[in-house]
Amino acid sequence: MSKGGAVQADVSFEGGVKRGENQLLARLSTSPAEAQAVLESVLALMPHHNHQAPPPTISGVDEGYRVEELNLFMTGRWLVELEIALDDRADRVSFPVDVP
């Protein structure tokens, strides 16, 4: 659930999470359902080490959004943040990712 409570994100990593380049699929659903959510950017942060991954490539697909070249270059816990435009306001979905 997003910080603002209006967006639910279903995220799946293709081939599982790994160190290095990752690809994922993000499906966004909104409440109310007629609201329009757009994935604006993806940030990957490793707060413990003060690292940030380079911006990945985002493309719209039938299922939602494909995020490619998400470079989780170090093992450990990352925080992935989906920056979302929801009609006329910004929202964010954050989730931890453990890289083996």
C-alpha positions in Angstrom: 0.0 0.0 0.0 1.2 3.5 -0.8 2.1 6.1 1.7 -1.1 8.0 0.8 -3.2 4.9 0.9 -4.6 5.1 -2.6 -2.3 2.8 -4.5 -1.6 -0.9 -4.1 1.5 -2.2 -5.9 2.1 -5.9 -6.8 5.8 -6.2 -7.7 7.5 -9.4 -9.0 11.2 -9.8 -9.8 11.7 -11.8 -13.0 14.0 -14.7 -12.2 14.2 -13.7 -8.5 16.4 -11.0 -6.9 20.1 -11.1 -7.5 23.2 -9.0 -7.1 23.6 -6.8 -10.2 21.0 -6.1 -13.0 17.4 -7.0 -12.1 14.1 -6.7 -13.9 10.7 -6.4 -12.3 7.1 -6.0 -13.2 5.0 -3.6 -11.2 1.2 -3.7 -11.3 -0.6 -0.7 -9.8 -4.2 -0.7 -8.6 -6.0 2.3 -7.1 -8.8 3.1 -4.7 -11.0 4.4 -6.1 -10.5 2.2 -9.1 -11.1 5.0 -11.6 -8.1 7.0 -10.4 -5.1 7.0 -12.8 -1.8 5.9 -11.3 1.4 6.4 -13.4 4.8 5.0 -12.3 7.1 8.0 -12.6 10.4 6.7 -11.3 12.1 4.0 -9.3 14.7 4.6 -6.6 16.8 1.9 -5.1 18.6 2.9 -1.9 20.9 1.1 0.5 20.5 3.3 3.6 22.9 1.4 5.8 25.8 2.2 3.3 24.4 5.4 1.8 24.3 3.9 -1.7 21.9 4.6 -4.5 21.5 2.6 -7.6 21.5 4.4 -11.0 18.0 5.1 -12.4 16.5 2.1 -14.1 14.6 2.0 -17.4 10.8 2.0 -17.0 8.3 1.1 -19.8 4.6 0.6 -19.8 3.3 -2.8 -20.7 -0.1 -4.4 -20.8 0.4 -5.9 -17.3 1.6 -2.6 -15.8 5.2 -1.4 -15.8 8.4 -3.2 -16.7 11.5 -1.9 -14.8 14.8 -3.0 -16.3 18.4 -2.4 -15.5 17.7 -2.0 -11.7 21.3 -2.5 -10.6 21.4 -3.7 -7.0 25.2 -3.8 -7.0 25.8 -5.0 -3.5 24.5 -7.8 -1.3 22.3 -6.8 1.7 19.1 -4.9 2.3 17.9 -2.3 -0.3 14.9 -0.1 -0.1 13.1 0.2 -3.4 10.7 3.2 -3.8 8.2 3.5 -6.6 7.4 7.2 -7.2 3.8 7.4 -8.5 1.7 10.2 -10.0 -1.9 9.7 -8.9 -4.2 12.0 -10.8 -3.1 15.4 -9.5 -0.9 14.3 -6.6 2.3 12.3 -5.9 2.4 9.1 -3.9 5.0 6.5 -3.1 5.3 2.8 -2.4 8.4 1.5 -0.6 9.5 -2.0 0.1 12.7 -3.8 1.3 14.6 -6.1 -1.0 17.2 -8.5 0.4 20.0 -9.2 -2.2 21.8 -12.5 -1.5 
